[in-house]
Amino acid sequence: MQNFISKRLEQYTTKRPQEVLVVTAEIAGEQDTIVIFKGFSSSLMRSTAFDPDVPVLPDEANIESIDRVASPYNPQTPRYIQQGLSWSAMQVLLSEVGV
């Protein structure tokens, strides 16, 4: 399944709209920070395609960490729920909400 990781994270934020996910990843050898909120993803470091079917976080990405932040997200004063989650730890949370 293509865009499996991205879609699962987006679905998670649809089921938990009070949370924002901040994903730090390496994509094609470059660092990126991606914010996922209410089913949508946006890169903070490079342009994001207008087409929502174009994944911001491809399956080939190496996820370094995921932060769960309370909504609304304020980058100057984020209210962390959990910081530095690994992909395997995040998968447990994804399973809990059924995605």
C-alpha positions in Angstrom: 0.0 0.0 0.0 1.5 3.3 -1.0 1.6 6.2 1.5 0.8 3.8 4.2 2.7 5.7 7.0 1.4 9.1 6.0 -2.2 8.0 5.8 -2.1 6.2 9.1 -0.7 9.3 10.9 -3.2 11.5 9.2 -6.1 9.2 10.2 -4.8 9.2 13.8 -5.1 13.0 13.9 -8.6 12.8 12.5 -9.5 10.5 15.3 -7.7 12.7 17.9 -8.3 16.2 16.7 -7.0 17.6 20.0 -3.5 16.5 19.0 -0.9 17.6 16.5 1.9 15.3 15.4 5.3 16.9 14.8 7.4 14.3 12.8 11.1 14.7 12.4 12.3 12.6 9.4 15.0 12.1 6.9 13.6 12.2 3.3 15.9 11.4 0.4 18.9 12.3 2.6 17.5 15.6 3.8 16.1 16.5 7.2 12.4 17.5 7.3 9.9 18.5 10.0 6.3 17.7 9.2 3.2 18.8 11.1 0.1 16.6 10.9 -3.2 17.9 12.1 -6.8 16.9 11.5 -5.9 14.6 8.6 -3.5 17.0 6.8 0.3 17.1 6.5 2.5 20.0 5.9 6.3 20.3 5.8 7.8 23.1 7.9 11.1 23.0 5.9 10.1 22.6 2.2 7.2 23.2 0.0 4.1 21.1 0.3 2.1 20.1 -2.8 -1.4 21.5 -3.2 -2.7 18.0 -4.1 -3.5 16.2 -0.8 -2.9 12.9 -2.6 0.8 13.7 -2.9 2.4 12.5 0.4 4.5 14.9 2.4 5.9 11.9 4.3 6.7 9.1 1.8 6.9 5.5 3.0 10.7 5.5 2.2 11.2 8.2 4.9 13.3 7.4 8.0 11.2 8.6 10.9 13.6 9.8 13.6 11.0 11.0 16.2 7.4 11.9 16.6 6.1 14.5 19.2 2.5 14.6 20.3 1.5 18.2 20.9 -1.8 19.6 22.3 -3.8 21.6 19.8 -3.7 24.5 18.9 0.0 24.2 17.9 2.1 27.1 18.8 5.8 26.5 17.7 7.0 29.1 20.2 5.4 27.5 23.2 4.3 23.9 22.3 2.4 22.0 24.9 3.9 18.5 24.6 1.8 15.4 25.4 4.8 13.1 24.6 8.2 13.8 23.0 10.6 11.7 21.0 8.4 8.8 20.2 9.9 6.2 17.9 7.9 4.8 14.9 7.4 1.5 16.8 6.0 3.4 19.9 3.7 5.4 17.6 2.4 2.2 16.0 1.0 1.2 19.4 -1.0 4.4 19.6 -2.1 4.0 16.0 -3.4 0.5 16.9 -5.2 1.9 20.0 -7.3 4.2 17.7 -7.8 1.5 15.0 -5.6 2.8 12.2 
